[in-house]
């Protein structure tokens, strides 16, 4: 310290460093801007959302082994940098299901979405439209096919259909989706019964939710969520019913373990657009789905929310790709929480990625603006990772750019 030459501070230089900002009245924008990644959005979401709603998103089936392993697998993947590769710009655009997407990921179908935030599917579809990426509406969505179509008329919209034992109702849903401009059908096949989600059971989570002293007290610490819940229309599976009163009946009739590939072939005959089978994890099922007429596959374990100890989607990618060949499009979901995860999945054989929890954390953190922030953060992470890996376009991402560690 004795060797330092002292001087008085340069006042002009000191003043140039002082850039104090006035407090903003838009607190939502301030807290979203402070989020550096999706995990930060998750932290905000947990603070602002009642426990039952947050855990409905955050939790998984059983001991949550599958969900935990999915994250561990992504953590074990190394992305290989390429130095002096001359990649000044990386093009994040791609083509999926016969049409362009500005980014290599879209929004996955999620059920009961307005329970997490009252803007629900409207906020999600509008954010997706602004970003130029597909938005997927669930059969169990809380805004109807027609409402989402009206909210995002210029956006790409996909519809997720459960194979339902009531064929007439399935047919009507498919016809409505086609009439409303949905261009791709995601047929979910991994739900013959609902998975055992223990967090929901411990929280007393029911559909429709019941107002008990515990839930009221929990929500009271989140005044915005509580106010929105009380001052907007009731939760319902909007494409199926106009009321929440018959939700248990709908849920009990939705799943049918007797359904098989003949039912999938029937849907294929009915739907004229692109059809992806969602929930494929084995080569045997991949081959059968292809033979039944699927245009593509979604390699997915439902985010670990169905069969605990199921295979990890990322690890299943290579085998499924080898089975169906390079021509068939493959989408991956389950466990995606960063742009690095998206890049890893694309390198491992996926053509596209869907985000579920990451989207919902953004929604819970700040409605439509929160979803846009989640998309923005993920897109920037994808771009930076691609530049560091010397990948000028999505087509440059392949198995040679990753290394798997056990």
ZINOR-V880182 format. One record per residue. N is the residue number from 1. RES is the residue in one small letter. SS is DSSP state (alpha for helix, beta for strand, coil for the rest). Layout:
N,RES,SS + N,RES,SS
//
This chain:
1,x,coil + 2,x,coil + 3,x,coil + 4,x,coil + 5,x,coil + 6,x,coil + 7,x,coil + 8,x,coil + 9,x,coil + 10,x,coil + 11,x,alpha + 12,x,alpha + 13,x,alpha + 14,x,alpha + 15,x,alpha + 16,x,alpha + 17,x,alpha + 18,x,coil + 19,x,coil + 20,x,coil + 21,x,coil + 22,x,coil + 23,x,coil + 24,x,coil + 25,x,coil + 26,x,coil + 27,x,alpha + 28,x,alpha + 29,x,alpha + 30,x,alpha + 31,x,alpha + 32,x,alpha + 33,x,alpha + 34,x,coil + 35,x,coil + 36,x,coil + 37,x,coil + 38,x,alpha + 39,x,alpha + 40,x,alpha + 41,x,alpha + 42,x,alpha + 43,x,alpha + 44,x,alpha + 45,x,alpha + 46,x,alpha + 47,x,alpha + 48,x,alpha + 49,x,coil + 50,x,coil + 51,x,alpha + 52,x,alpha + 53,x,alpha + 54,x,alpha + 55,x,alpha + 56,x,alpha + 57,x,alpha + 58,x,alpha + 59,x,coil + 60,x,coil + 61,x,coil + 62,x,coil + 63,x,coil + 64,x,coil + 65,x,alpha + 66,x,alpha + 67,x,alpha + 68,x,alpha + 69,x,alpha + 70,x,alpha + 71,x,alpha + 72,x,alpha + 73,x,alpha + 74,x,alpha + 75,x,alpha + 76,x,alpha + 77,x,beta + 78,x,beta + 79,x,beta + 80,x,coil + 81,x,coil + 82,x,coil + 83,x,coil + 84,x,coil + 85,x,coil + 86,x,coil + 87,x,coil + 88,x,coil + 89,x,coil + 90,x,coil + 91,x,beta + 92,x,coil + 93,x,coil + 94,x,beta + 95,x,beta + 96,x,beta + 97,x,coil + 98,x,coil + 99,x,beta + 100,x,beta + 101,x,beta + 102,x,coil + 103,x,coil + 104,x,coil + 105,x,beta + 106,x,beta + 107,x,beta + 108,x,coil + 109,x,coil + 110,x,coil + 111,x,coil + 112,x,coil + 113,x,alpha + 114,x,alpha + 115,x,alpha + 116,x,coil + 117,x,coil + 118,x,coil + 119,x,coil + 120,x,alpha + 121,x,alpha + 122,x,alpha + 123,x,alpha + 124,x,alpha + 125,x,alpha + 126,x,alpha + 127,x,alpha + 128,x,alpha + 129,x,alpha + 130,x,alpha + 131,x,alpha + 132,x,coil + 133,x,coil + 134,x,coil + 135,x,beta + 136,x,beta + 137,x,beta + 138,x,beta + 139,x,coil + 140,x,coil + 141,x,coil + 142,x,coil + 143,x,coil + 144,x,coil + 145,x,alpha + 146,x,alpha + 147,x,alpha + 148,x,alpha + 149,x,alpha + 150,x,alpha + 151,x,alpha + 152,x,coil + 153,x,coil + 154,x,coil + 155,x,coil + 156,x,coil + 157,x,beta + 158,x,beta + 159,x,beta + 160,x,beta + 161,x,beta + 162,x,beta + 163,x,coil + 164,x,coil + 165,x,coil + 166,x,coil + 167,x,alpha + 168,x,alpha + 169,x,alpha + 170,x,alpha + 171,x,alpha + 172,x,alpha + 173,x,alpha + 174,x,alpha + 175,x,alpha + 176,x,alpha + 177,x,alpha + 178,x,alpha + 179,x,alpha + 180,x,coil + 181,x,coil + 182,x,coil + 183,x,coil + 184,x,beta + 185,x,beta + 186,x,beta + 187,x,beta + 188,x,beta + 189,x,coil + 190,x,coil + 191,x,coil + 192,x,coil + 193,x,coil + 194,x,coil + 195,x,coil + 196,x,coil + 197,x,coil + 198,x,alpha + 199,x,alpha + 200,x,alpha + 201,x,alpha + 202,x,alpha + 203,x,coil + 204,x,coil + 205,x,coil + 206,x,coil + 207,x,coil + 208,x,coil + 209,x,coil + 210,x,coil + 211,x,coil + 212,x,coil + 213,x,alpha + 214,x,alpha + 215,x,alpha + 216,x,alpha + 217,x,alpha + 218,x,alpha + 219,x,alpha + 220,x,alpha + 221,x,coil + 222,x,coil + 223,x,alpha + 224,x,alpha + 225,x,alpha + 226,x,alpha + 227,x,alpha + 228,x,alpha + 229,x,alpha + 230,x,alpha + 231,x,alpha + 232,x,coil + 233,x,coil + 234,x,coil + 235,x,coil + 236,x,coil + 237,x,coil + 238,x,coil + 239,x,coil + 240,x,coil + 241,x,coil + 242,x,coil + 243,x,coil + 244,x,coil + 245,x,coil + 246,x,coil + 247,x,alpha + 248,x,alpha + 249,x,alpha + 250,x,alpha + 251,x,alpha + 252,x,alpha + 253,x,alpha + 254,x,alpha + 255,x,coil + 256,x,coil + 257,x,coil + 258,x,coil + 259,x,coil + 260,x,coil + 261,x,alpha + 262,x,alpha + 263,x,alpha + 264,x,alpha + 265,x,alpha + 266,x,alpha + 267,x,alpha + 268,x,alpha + 269,x,alpha + 270,x,alpha + 271,x,coil + 272,x,coil + 273,x,coil + 274,x,beta + 275,x,beta + 276,x,beta + 277,x,beta + 278,x,beta + 279,x,beta + 280,x,beta + 281,x,coil + 282,x,coil + 283,x,alpha + 284,x,alpha + 285,x,alpha + 286,x,alpha + 287,x,alpha + 288,x,alpha + 289,x,alpha + 290,x,alpha + 291,x,alpha + 292,x,coil + 293,x,coil + 294,x,coil + 295,x,coil + 296,x,beta + 297,x,beta + 298,x,beta + 299,x,beta + 300,x,coil + 301,x,coil + 302,x,alpha + 303,x,alpha + 304,x,alpha + 305,x,coil + 306,x,coil + 307,x,coil + 308,x,coil + 309,x,coil + 310,x,coil + 311,x,coil + 312,x,coil + 313,x,alpha + 314,x,alpha + 315,x,alpha + 316,x,alpha + 317,x,alpha + 318,x,alpha + 319,x,alpha + 320,x,alpha + 321,x,alpha + 322,x,alpha + 323,x,alpha + 324,x,alpha + 325,x,coil + 326,x,coil + 327,x,coil + 328,x,coil + 329,x,beta + 330,x,beta + 331,x,beta + 332,x,beta + 333,x,coil + 334,x,coil + 335,x,coil + 336,x,coil + 337,x,coil + 338,x,coil + 339,x,alpha + 340,x,alpha + 341,x,alpha + 342,x,alpha + 343,x,alpha + 344,x,alpha + 345,x,alpha + 346,x,alpha + 347,x,alpha + 348,x,coil + 349,x,coil + 350,x,coil + 351,x,coil + 352,x,beta + 353,x,beta + 354,x,beta + 355,x,beta + 356,x,coil + 357,x,alpha + 358,x,alpha + 359,x,alpha + 360,x,alpha + 361,x,alpha + 362,x,alpha + 363,x,alpha + 364,x,alpha + 365,x,alpha + 366,x,alpha + 367,x,alpha + 368,x,alpha + 369,x,alpha + 370,x,alpha + 371,x,alpha + 372,x,alpha + 373,x,alpha + 374,x,alpha + 375,x,alpha + 376,x,alpha + 377,x,alpha + 378,x,alpha + 379,x,alpha + 380,x,alpha + 381,x,alpha + 382,x,alpha + 383,x,alpha + 384,x,alpha + 385,x,alpha + 386,x,alpha + 387,x,alpha + 388,x,alpha + 389,x,coil + 390,x,coil + 391,x,coil + 392,x,coil + 393,x,beta + 394,x,alpha + 395,x,alpha + 396,x,alpha + 397,x,coil + 398,x,coil + 399,x,alpha + 400,x,alpha + 401,x,alpha + 402,x,beta + 403,x,beta + 404,x,beta + 405,x,coil + 406,x,coil
//
